[in-house]
Amino acid sequence: MATNVVMEALSPTMEEGRLVEWKKQEGEAVAVGDVIAEVETDKAVMELVARAGGTLLKQVVTAGATVPVSQLVAVIGEPGEAVSASAAPAPKASATPAPDAQSSQPSPDRNRSESMPPAPAAPQASEPAGRPRAPGPTATPGGNGQPAPSGGRVKASPLAKRMAADRGIDLAGISGSGPEGRVVARDLAQAGARQTAAPGAARAPAPSPALAGVTGPAYTDTPLTQIRKTIAKRLSQSIGPIPTFYLTTEVDMERAWEAREALLESAKGTEGAPKVSFNDLIIKATALALRQHPACNAWWQDDRIRYWNEVHISMAVAIEDGLITPVIRHADRKSLRDISAEARDLAGRARERRLAPEEYTGGTFSISNLGMLDIDEFTAVINPPEAGILAIGRIVPKPVAHDGAVQLRRRMRITMSCDHRVIDGATGARFLQTLTGMLENPLRMVY
């Protein structure tokens, strides 16, 4: 008996997935546990495995299609077994087309019709008897394909009538795709492009000298990836409902700089020893400070606040088309060397979209560092249900008062975004005082 393969929820927050590549083709043998496809979730590229053995009888969706969780994607059964039409319905059209879909980039004609008014169509000459008529505009898929009547009132939506008047398009020659053959706005968009490119149409005004030599489309529409959809959804959940306030402080990083230099010097000649970064120091110091201030190591849970006894630091990692936050678990209990090695491993696999769900979920507090990109100061968006996030700026020498004199000291600005439902101003300030003290005197991290 044939077995349906559905789009599985491969991550805790996954609602739909994009089938990136089929690993098994129709007619190939499949064993239980075999990888039959790669799926892009909201966070990573995961493997869809077979839950039954047999032969891959049918691929219901094509590579590049996006389908919701629990939607049928394939059928596995015995060789030669008939696939019921009801068992393998085609999924609805995806909002994310296949990578080679031509619709991902508008054609020059379409761009021209949208970026500048099309010229009015030239009058049609009478055609000799017996000569086949050139095909007129066709209806879009889903319409009834009936052209508007040549005489009398033309059925069209108010928006279509207004667009036709603005663009000089005759509605009588347009095939309507709306109810009962009604001409709608999308019919005008297609007809405008055809009339602009049609032979015999009046020439559009010559471009201004400033635009001479400018070619190509006016814009390119890029479909949203799964991770970008999730980022948009999560940020709308954060910046709107969460009452956020910000605390900024400046840290003297001279001793931290010296400590890192000493660690790098001691690691020379040690095979496989990771190079401790400032971000590793910040992760360690933050974890230890959270252990002293559990009120900041918390989740908002609508009807309660969850205060964590464990410290799991989420670190923001920029990837090609978005952002992901791998989690360093029990960061307060790990050495700098362990944090350094783990952070590099997680960041590397995050950029390759190869993290498992448990490696980017469950963080209790987040850190976002843009110092390496020469950013002095910024504010970061809280990643719910967490109650706080640190935004780390670059380390830069500044003339400051120190020991009764003006000296050039390395300084770094930190901004903490706080969920006011969980963290009060004084609570966040005391946490930053502890964090600043550890970074300004790294020896405090070891006792």
C-alpha positions as CSV (number, residue, x, y, z in Angstrom):
1,M,0.0,0.0,0.0
2,A,1.3,3.4,-1.0
3,T,2.6,5.7,1.8
4,N,2.2,9.4,1.7
5,V,5.3,11.6,2.5
6,V,4.3,15.0,3.9
7,M,6.2,18.1,4.7
8,E,7.3,17.6,8.3
9,A,7.8,20.3,11.0
10,L,11.6,20.1,11.1
11,S,11.9,22.9,13.6
12,P,9.8,24.0,16.5
13,T,8.6,27.2,14.8
14,M,8.3,25.8,11.2
15,E,5.0,26.5,9.5
16,E,6.0,25.9,5.9
17,G,9.1,24.6,4.1
18,R,10.7,25.1,0.7
19,L,11.8,21.9,-1.0
20,V,15.4,22.7,-2.0
21,E,16.4,19.5,-3.8
22,W,15.2,16.0,-4.3
23,K,17.7,13.4,-3.2
24,K,15.7,10.5,-4.6
25,Q,14.1,10.5,-8.0
26,E,10.9,8.8,-9.1
27,G,11.5,5.1,-9.6
28,E,14.4,4.9,-7.2
29,A,14.4,2.5,-4.3
30,V,14.0,4.0,-0.8
31,A,14.8,2.5,2.6
32,V,13.5,3.7,5.9
33,G,15.7,6.6,7.1
34,D,17.0,7.5,3.6
35,V,17.2,11.2,2.9
36,I,14.7,11.8,0.1
37,A,14.9,15.6,0.0
38,E,16.5,18.7,1.5
39,V,14.1,21.3,2.9
40,E,14.7,24.9,3.8
41,T,13.0,25.7,7.1
42,D,12.7,29.0,8.8
43,K,16.2,28.6,10.2
44,A,18.3,26.0,8.3
45,V,18.4,23.5,5.5
46,M,17.2,20.2,7.0
47,E,16.9,16.6,5.6
48,L,13.5,15.0,5.0
49,V,13.8,11.3,5.6
50,A,11.6,8.4,4.5
51,R,9.4,6.9,7.1
52,A,8.6,3.8,5.0
53,G,10.5,1.7,2.5
54,G,9.7,0.9,-1.1
55,T,10.0,2.9,-4.4
56,L,9.5,6.6,-4.8
57,L,6.4,6.5,-7.0
58,K,5.7,10.2,-7.4
59,Q,7.2,13.6,-6.5
60,V,4.1,15.7,-5.9
61,V,6.0,19.0,-5.7
62,T,8.9,20.3,-7.7
63,A,12.2,21.5,-6.3
64,G,11.9,25.1,-5.2
65,A,8.2,24.9,-4.2
66,T,7.1,26.1,-0.8
67,V,4.4,24.0,0.9
68,P,2.9,24.2,4.4
69,V,3.6,21.6,7.1
70,S,1.5,18.4,6.6
71,Q,1.1,19.0,2.9
72,L,1.7,16.0,0.7
73,V,5.1,16.1,-1.2
74,A,5.7,12.5,-2.4
75,V,4.3,9.0,-2.5
76,I,6.3,5.8,-1.7
77,G,5.0,2.3,-2.5
78,E,5.7,-0.9,-4.4
79,P,7.1,-0.8,-8.0
80,G,4.2,-0.5,-10.5
81,E,1.7,0.4,-7.8
82,A,-0.9,2.8,-9.0
83,V,-1.0,6.2,-7.3
84,S,-4.4,7.4,-6.5
85,A,-5.2,10.9,-7.7
86,S,-6.8,11.6,-4.3
87,A,-3.7,10.4,-2.5
88,A,-1.4,12.8,-4.3
89,P,-3.1,16.2,-4.9
90,A,-0.9,18.9,-6.4
91,P,-0.1,21.6,-3.8
92,K,-1.2,25.2,-4.2
93,A,1.0,27.6,-6.0
94,S,3.9,28.6,-3.8
95,A,4.6,32.2,-2.9
96,T,8.3,31.3,-3.4
97,P,8.9,30.1,-7.0
98,A,11.6,27.8,-8.0
99,P,15.0,29.4,-8.4
100,D,14.8,29.3,-12.2
101,A,11.3,30.7,-12.4
102,Q,11.2,33.6,-14.9
103,S,8.7,35.4,-12.7
104,S,11.4,36.3,-10.2
105,Q,12.7,39.0,-12.5
106,P,10.3,41.2,-14.5
107,S,10.9,41.4,-18.2
108,P,12.1,44.7,-19.7
109,D,8.7,45.2,-21.4
110,R,6.8,44.8,-18.1
111,N,9.1,47.2,-16.4
112,R,8.7,49.7,-19.2
113,S,5.0,49.6,-19.0
114,E,5.0,50.2,-15.2
115,S,7.8,52.7,-15.0
116,M,6.4,55.0,-17.7
117,P,3.0,55.5,-19.4
118,P,2.6,53.4,-22.5
119,A,1.9,55.1,-25.8
120,P,-1.6,54.7,-27.2
121,A,-2.1,51.9,-29.6
122,A,-2.2,52.7,-33.3
123,P,-5.5,52.3,-35.2
124,Q,-5.8,48.8,-36.6
125,A,-5.9,48.5,-40.4
126,S,-8.5,46.4,-42.1
127,E,-7.4,42.9,-42.8
128,P,-7.6,41.1,-46.2
129,A,-10.2,38.4,-46.5
130,G,-9.0,35.0,-45.7
131,R,-5.9,36.2,-43.8
132,P,-5.7,34.8,-40.3
133,R,-6.2,37.4,-37.6
134,A,-3.3,38.1,-35.2
135,P,-4.1,36.8,-31.8
136,G,-5.3,39.5,-29.4
137,P,-4.7,39.7,-25.7
138,T,-5.5,36.6,-23.8
139,A,-7.1,36.2,-20.4
140,T,-4.9,35.4,-17.4
141,P,-5.1,31.9,-15.9
142,G,-8.3,31.5,-13.9
143,G,-10.5,33.8,-16.0
144,N,-13.1,32.8,-18.5
145,G,-11.0,34.2,-21.4
146,Q,-14.0,36.1,-23.0
147,P,-13.1,39.3,-24.6
148,A,-15.0,42.4,-23.8
149,P,-17.9,43.1,-26.2
150,S,-17.1,45.2,-29.2
151,G,-20.1,47.4,-28.6
152,G,-22.1,48.6,-25.7
153,R,-21.0,48.9,-22.1
154,V,-17.7,47.2,-21.2
155,K,-17.6,45.3,-18.0
156,A,-14.7,46.5,-15.9
157,S,-13.8,47.2,-12.3
158,P,-13.6,50.9,-11.3
159,L,-9.8,50.6,-10.8
160,A,-9.4,49.0,-14.3
161,K,-11.4,51.9,-15.8
162,R,-9.3,54.5,-14.1
163,M,-6.0,52.7,-15.2
164,A,-7.3,52.5,-18.8
165,A,-8.1,56.1,-18.9
166,D,-4.7,57.1,-17.5
167,R,-2.8,54.8,-19.9
168,G,-4.9,55.4,-23.0
169,I,-5.9,51.7,-23.3
170,D,-9.2,50.7,-25.1
171,L,-11.1,48.3,-22.8
172,A,-13.1,46.9,-25.7
173,G,-10.1,44.9,-26.9
174,I,-9.1,43.5,-23.5
175,S,-10.1,40.0,-22.4
176,G,-11.3,40.1,-18.9
177,S,-10.3,37.5,-16.3
178,G,-12.7,38.7,-13.6
179,P,-16.2,37.4,-12.8
180,E,-18.4,37.2,-15.9
181,G,-15.5,38.4,-18.1
182,R,-15.0,41.6,-16.1
183,V,-11.8,43.4,-16.9
184,V,-9.7,43.8,-13.8
185,A,-6.4,45.6,-12.9
186,R,-4.2,42.7,-13.7
187,D,-5.6,42.5,-17.2
188,L,-4.6,46.1,-17.8
189,A,-1.0,45.5,-16.5
190,Q,-0.5,42.7,-19.1
191,A,-2.3,44.5,-21.9
192,G,-0.2,47.7,-21.3
193,A,3.0,45.7,-21.7
194,R,1.8,44.1,-24.9
195,Q,0.6,47.4,-26.4
196,T,3.9,49.1,-25.6
197,A,5.8,46.4,-27.5
198,A,3.3,45.8,-30.3
199,P,4.3,46.7,-33.9
200,G,2.7,49.9,-35.1
201,A,2.3,51.4,-31.7
202,A,3.3,55.0,-31.3
203,R,6.8,55.5,-30.1
204,A,7.3,56.5,-26.5
205,P,8.9,59.9,-25.8
206,A,12.7,59.7,-26.2
207,P,14.5,59.4,-22.8
208,S,16.2,62.4,-21.4
209,P,20.0,62.8,-22.0
210,A,20.6,62.0,-18.3
211,L,19.1,58.5,-18.9
212,A,21.0,57.8,-22.1
213,G,22.8,54.5,-21.9
214,V,20.7,53.3,-18.9
215,T,19.5,49.8,-19.7
216,G,17.9,46.9,-17.8
217,P,14.9,46.5,-15.6
218,A,13.9,49.3,-13.2
219,Y,13.8,46.9,-10.3
220,T,14.0,43.2,-9.4
221,D,11.5,41.4,-7.1
222,T,13.2,38.7,-5.0
223,P,10.8,36.2,-3.3
224,L,11.2,36.0,0.5
225,T,13.2,33.1,1.8
226,Q,11.9,31.1,4.7
227,I,14.3,32.7,7.2
228,R,13.4,36.2,6.0
229,K,9.7,35.4,6.5
230,T,10.5,34.3,10.0
231,I,12.6,37.3,10.9
232,A,9.8,39.6,9.7
233,K,7.3,37.7,11.8
234,R,9.4,37.6,14.9
235,L,10.4,41.2,14.8
236,S,6.8,42.3,14.4
237,Q,6.1,40.2,17.6
238,S,8.9,42.0,19.4
239,I,9.1,45.7,18.5
240,G,5.4,46.3,18.7
241,P,4.0,44.5,21.7
242,I,7.1,44.5,23.9
243,P,7.6,47.7,26.0
244,T,11.3,48.1,25.4
245,F,13.7,50.6,27.0
246,Y,17.5,50.9,26.5
247,L,20.5,51.3,28.7
248,T,23.9,52.3,27.3
249,T,27.2,52.3,29.1
250,E,30.9,52.6,28.0
251,V,33.5,50.1,29.1
252,D,37.2,50.6,29.5
253,M,38.7,47.6,27.6
254,E,42.4,48.1,28.3
255,R,42.7,45.2,30.7
256,A,40.5,43.0,28.5
257,W,42.7,43.8,25.6
258,E,45.9,42.9,27.6
259,A,44.2,39.7,28.8
260,R,43.4,38.6,25.3
261,E,46.9,39.3,24.0
262,A,48.3,37.2,26.9
263,L,45.9,34.4,26.0
264,L,46.9,34.5,22.4
265,E,50.6,34.5,23.3
266,S,50.2,31.5,25.6
267,A,48.3,29.5,22.9
268,K,51.1,29.9,20.4
269,G,52.6,26.5,19.5
270,T,49.6,24.6,21.0
271,E,48.1,22.6,18.2
272,G,44.3,23.1,17.8
273,A,44.2,25.8,20.4
274,P,41.3,28.3,19.5
275,K,42.1,32.0,19.2
276,V,40.0,33.7,21.9
277,S,38.1,36.7,20.6
278,F,36.7,39.7,22.3
279,N,33.3,38.3,21.6
280,D,34.2,35.1,23.5
281,L,35.3,37.3,26.5
282,I,31.9,39.2,26.3
283,I,30.0,35.9,26.2
284,K,31.8,34.6,29.2
285,A,31.4,37.8,31.2
286,T,27.7,38.1,30.3
287,A,27.0,34.6,31.4
288,L,28.7,35.1,34.8
289,A,26.9,38.4,35.2
290,L,23.5,36.8,34.5
291,R,24.2,34.2,37.1
292,Q,24.5,37.0,39.6
293,H,21.4,38.8,38.2
294,P,18.8,36.0,37.5
295,A,16.1,38.7,37.1
296,C,17.7,39.5,33.6
297,N,18.0,35.8,32.7
298,A,14.3,35.3,32.2
299,W,11.5,34.7,29.7
300,W,8.1,36.5,29.4
301,Q,5.4,33.8,29.3
302,D,2.2,35.9,29.1
303,D,0.7,34.6,32.4
304,R,4.1,34.2,34.2
305,I,7.8,35.0,34.2
306,R,10.2,32.1,33.9
307,Y,13.5,32.8,35.7
308,W,16.2,30.5,34.4
309,N,18.7,28.8,36.7
310,E,20.7,27.8,33.6
311,V,22.5,30.4,31.4
312,H,22.2,29.8,27.6
313,I,23.6,32.6,25.5
314,S,22.2,33.2,22.1
315,M,24.8,34.9,19.8
316,A,23.6,36.6,16.7
317,V,25.2,35.4,13.5
318,A,24.7,37.1,10.1
319,I,24.1,34.7,7.2
320,E,23.6,35.3,3.6
321,D,19.9,36.1,3.7
322,G,19.2,36.9,7.3
323,L,20.2,36.3,10.9
324,I,20.3,33.3,13.2
325,T,21.1,32.9,16.9
326,P,23.1,29.7,17.7
327,V,23.0,29.0,21.5
328,I,26.0,28.3,23.7
329,R,24.5,26.3,26.5
330,H,25.7,26.6,30.1
331,A,28.1,29.4,29.1
332,D,28.7,30.3,32.7
333,R,30.2,26.9,33.4
334,K,32.5,26.7,30.3
335,S,36.0,28.0,30.0
336,L,37.0,30.7,27.5
337,R,38.7,28.0,25.4
338,D,35.5,25.9,25.2
339,I,33.4,29.0,24.5
340,S,35.8,30.0,21.7
341,A,35.8,26.6,20.0
342,E,32.0,26.2,20.3
343,A,31.2,29.7,19.0
344,R,33.3,29.2,15.9
345,D,31.8,25.8,15.2
346,L,28.3,27.0,15.6
347,A,28.9,30.2,13.6
348,G,30.5,28.2,10.7
349,R,27.6,25.7,10.5
350,A,25.1,28.5,10.9
351,R,26.4,30.2,7.7
352,E,26.2,26.8,5.9
353,R,22.6,26.5,7.2
354,R,23.5,23.2,8.9
355,L,22.4,23.8,12.4
356,A,20.0,21.4,14.2
357,P,16.9,23.0,15.8
358,E,18.2,22.3,19.3
359,E,21.3,24.4,18.4
360,Y,19.4,27.6,17.8
361,T,16.5,27.4,20.2
362,G,16.3,27.7,24.0
363,G,18.5,30.7,24.6
364,T,17.9,32.7,27.8
365,F,19.7,35.9,26.8
366,S,21.2,37.3,23.5
367,I,24.3,39.1,22.3
368,S,24.6,40.9,19.0
369,N,28.1,42.2,18.1
370,L,28.7,44.6,15.2
371,G,32.0,45.9,16.5
372,M,33.9,44.1,13.8
373,L,31.9,46.1,11.2
374,D,33.1,49.4,12.8
375,I,29.7,50.2,14.4
376,D,30.2,52.4,17.5
377,E,26.7,52.0,19.0
378,F,23.3,50.5,18.1
379,T,20.2,49.1,19.6
380,A,19.2,45.4,19.1
381,V,15.7,44.0,18.9
382,I,14.8,41.6,21.7
383,N,14.3,37.9,20.6
384,P,11.1,36.8,22.4
385,P,10.5,35.2,24.8
386,E,13.9,36.4,26.1
387,A,13.8,39.6,28.2
388,G,17.0,41.2,27.1
389,I,19.7,41.5,24.5
390,L,23.1,43.3,24.4
391,A,24.3,45.3,21.4
392,I,28.1,45.5,21.3
393,G,29.9,48.3,19.5
394,R,33.6,48.4,18.4
395,I,36.6,49.0,20.6
396,V,38.1,52.4,19.8
397,P,40.9,54.5,21.4
398,K,39.5,57.6,23.1
399,P,41.0,60.4,25.2
400,V,39.5,60.0,28.6
401,A,40.2,61.1,32.2
402,H,42.1,58.3,34.0
403,D,44.0,58.4,37.2
404,G,43.9,62.2,37.3
405,A,45.1,62.7,33.7
406,V,43.8,62.6,30.2
407,Q,44.9,59.3,28.6
408,L,44.2,57.4,25.4
409,R,42.2,54.4,26.4
410,R,40.4,51.6,24.5
411,R,36.7,52.0,25.0
412,M,33.6,50.0,24.0
413,R,29.9,51.0,24.1
414,I,27.3,48.5,25.2
415,T,23.5,49.0,24.8
416,M,21.1,46.7,26.6
417,S,17.5,46.4,25.3
418,C,15.2,45.4,28.1
419,D,11.6,44.1,28.2
420,H,10.1,46.4,30.8
421,R,7.5,43.7,31.7
422,V,10.4,41.6,33.2
423,I,13.3,44.0,33.8
424,D,13.1,47.3,35.5
425,G,15.6,50.1,34.9
426,A,17.5,49.6,38.2
427,T,17.6,45.9,37.6
428,G,19.2,46.3,34.1
429,A,21.6,49.0,35.4
430,R,22.9,46.7,38.2
431,F,23.4,43.9,35.7
432,L,25.4,46.2,33.4
433,Q,27.5,47.4,36.4
434,T,28.5,43.8,37.1
435,L,29.2,43.1,33.4
436,T,31.3,46.3,33.1
437,G,33.3,45.4,36.2
438,M,34.2,41.9,34.8
439,L,35.3,43.3,31.4
440,E,37.3,46.1,33.0
441,N,39.0,43.6,35.3
442,P,39.0,40.1,33.7
443,L,40.4,38.5,36.8
444,R,37.0,38.7,38.3
445,M,35.9,36.0,35.8
446,V,38.1,33.4,37.4
447,Y,37.0,33.7,41.1
